């Protein structure tokens, strides 16, 4: 029923029978006692009191519920034992209250994962309100924070985790938790584990820990066949006589096809971002809202004319009057339908950015240049956005073919001589 350690430390489980729930279950409580001074806590577990083994402080029987609850109780005991050993090692003495608070993560973890994550999200929210970061990225951080809270409570029975407690198993178990408990796809797991790794990197910069406990964890995005339009499809949209209702969205979509700017980057585009550069041409000099990476794109004639079309429409510094993203998605699908374009993938406004990548790659723009224009930190990201197309391969083979023309003529002449 109870466990004694170094003659002073005891931990026992008991039922809170005086406060039964409406369904008849009662809470399992834990009591830590050090030098005869107790501190109680809730295990967050509830059971039918008739299944409780008072003598051993466990559930009776071998049912699935009994086995699951008993495993959780054993894990709680191991965690508390571990914290007790750490406190004794670091400080030489422990109290029941201190041990309880350390286990629950109350007040004693200034360097804790969730505390740092929460502060990060609060600071990020302020950047979003100033238009310096994307709202969707903030939403992702909030979702990951909630999943992490659930994971720590369910797996470790704590409210938070100190960075020094993190180990390689933590991120692997969080990965498994996302896949099984939250039913996330592989790529979503990849996206959701990255912020957790980022928090550890922040902790290292702040001097909270010295080494990254997740350095051996590896996960890669599964490459997706991203939808895009062909050059001739873009031309159909360009000349499509859209009615006034769809005209603005058509112009913005075409603008994105020739600049690679995403919806959020177009929405925040200002006149001051359009500058004459070293070569005498006009360029868009900006930073991506999603990543804050530099994105410098030379304006070709088509996007320049679209910009000129909306001069004077906006009273502020913004270049375009931009409808909501759902409106843009709905209108561009209608335009695609009216222009009799039949794409293999579902089309949305972001398709224009993928189209920019594939179209300009096909026309011979090197990946390195394309990566800079699209504001990618890593060229591998550009390779995902701009997959080598059949048209690109065909163009490359045309160039190679011309270089072998003299050899081909010599071969043909030799063949003719042999047939004579």
Residue, then its C-alpha position, 0 to 999 in steps of 0.5 A: x500500500x505504501x512505499x518507504x524510501x530512505x526512512x522518510x519518504x512515503x507515497x500512498x494512493x487513496x480514494x476521495x470517497x467523500x466527494x463522489x461524482x454523479x456517475x458514482x466514480x471517485x477520484x484517486x488521490x496521492x499523498x506524499x509524506x516526508x518526515x511525517x509532513x503530508x502533501x496531497x494531490x489528485x492523480x486525475x484518475x477516477x474509478x468505481x470504488x468497488x474495484x479498489x484494493x485498499x491494501x495495495x493501493x491499486x485496482x483489483x482484477x486484470x480487466x483492461x481498465x484495471x491494467x491501464x489505471x495501475x500502469x498509470x499509477x506506477x508511472x506516477x510513482x516512478x516520476x515522483x521517485x525520480x523528482x525526489x532523487x533529483x531534489x536530494x541530489x541537488x539540495x540535500x533535503x526535500x519537503x512534501x510540498x516541494x516534491x508535490x510542486x515539482x511533480x505538478x510543475x507548480x511555481x518551481x519551473x521557471x525554465x519549463x517548456x509550456x511556460x516558455x511556449x506560452x510566452x513565445x505565443x504571446x509575443x508572436x501574437x503581438x507581431x501578428x497584430x502589427x502585421x509582421x507575422x502570419x495569423x495562420x502561423x500563430x494558429x498553428x502555434x496555439x494548436x501545438x501548445x494545446x496538444x502539448x498540454x494534453x500530452x504532458x498531462x496524459x503521459x507524465x501526469x504533470x502540468x508542465x515539464x522542465x527543460x532539464x527533464x526532456x529526453x529523446x523519448x519525449x519527442x518520439x512519444x509526442x510524435x506517437x501521441x499526435x499520430x494515434x491520439x490526435x489522428x494527425x497525418x505524417x506531414x501534420x506531425x512534421x509541422x506540429x513537432x517543429x515548434x516543440x523543437x524550436x522551443x528547445x532551441x530557444x531554451x538553449x539560446x537563453x542558457x536554460x539547457x546546454x544540449x538539444x535532447x531532440x538532436x537525434x529525432x528526424x522526420x521529413x515531410x512526405x513530398x506531395x504532388x502540388x497542383x499548378x497550372x500550365x503556361x497556356x492555362x495562365x494565358x487563358x485566365x489572362x485573356x478571359x473576359x471576367x465580369x466585374x465581380x471576378x475581375x479583381x481576383x483574376x488580376x491578383x491571381x495572375x499577379x501571383x503567377x508572375x511574382x510568386x507572392x502568396x495571398x498574405x504577401x499580396x495583401x500586405x504589399x505596399x507602394x514602398x515595396x516597389x523600388x527601382x533596383x541596381x539594373x534600372x528595373x522595378x522590383x518588389x523588395x519585401x519579406x515573406x509574412x510567413x517566414x520573414x525571409x527576404x523575397x525580391x522579385x523583378x517586375x515583368x510587364x504583366x504584373x507592372x500593368x496590374x499594379x498600374x491598373x489599381x493606382x489610386x484605388x487604395x487611400x493608404x499605402x497598400x497596392x491592392x484592395x484584397x478580398x478575403x482568402x475564401x472569396x479569392x478561392x471561390x472566385x478563382x475556381x469560378x474563373x477556371x471553370x468559365x475559362x474551360x480549364x480542367x486541372x488535375x488538382x483542386x485549385x485555390x489562390x495558392x495554386x498561383x504561387x506553385x504555378x510561378x515556381x513551375x512556370x519559371x523553372x520550365x522557362x529556364x530560371x535556375x533553382x537558386x534564383x527561383x529560391x531567392x525570389x520565392x523567399x525560401x531559406x532552403x533550396x530543398x523547399x523550392x524543389x518541392x514547390x517547383x518539381x521538374x516538369x515534362x515541359x522542362x525536360x523536353x526543353x532541356x533535351x532540345x538544347x542537348x539535341x542541337x549540340x549533337x546535330x553534327x554527330x547526327x548528320x555524320x551518323x546519317x551520312x554513314x548509314x546512307x553509305x552503308x546502304x549503297 
